[in-house]
Amino acid sequence: MTAPQTTCLYCGKPYAIGPDQCPHCQAPAHQRPQSKLRQFRWFFILLALFCLAMILWLPR
């Protein structure tokens, strides 16, 4: 079984997901860890709810 692969945005060559940089051109990897992505989603949802609450609560 092969490891999941991604394509480098700079050189276009495929490499296994995991390294911090492309093994071919040494460009930085562009994957975000799932935990950071999950944190961003929750932050965005809470920010949207806060804005909605402020729109409904503030006097017009």
C-alpha positions, -999 to 999 in steps of 0.1 A, spaced: 0 0 0 14 34 -9 13 65 13 -10 94 3 7 118 -20 5 155 -28 19 176 -56 44 204 -50 31 238 -60 65 249 -72 80 220 -91 48 200 -97 63 167 -87 44 143 -64 57 134 -29 44 117 2 24 137 26 43 143 58 77 161 52 79 198 59 94 204 25 94 190 -10 122 165 -14 128 176 -50 130 214 -48 131 220 -10 100 243 -12 79 244 20 50 220 23 15 235 20 -6 211 41 -21 223 73 -24 199 102 -60 188 108 -60 203 144 -51 238 131 -78 235 104 -103 224 130 -94 253 153 -98 277 124 -132 264 115 -144 268 151 -130 303 153 -148 312 121 -181 298 133 -179 315 166 -169 348 150 -199 345 126 -223 338 155 -209 367 175 -214 391 145 -249 378 141 -257 384 178 -243 419 176 -264 427 145 -295 415 162 -288 430 196 -275 465 188 -301 492 183 -310 503 148 
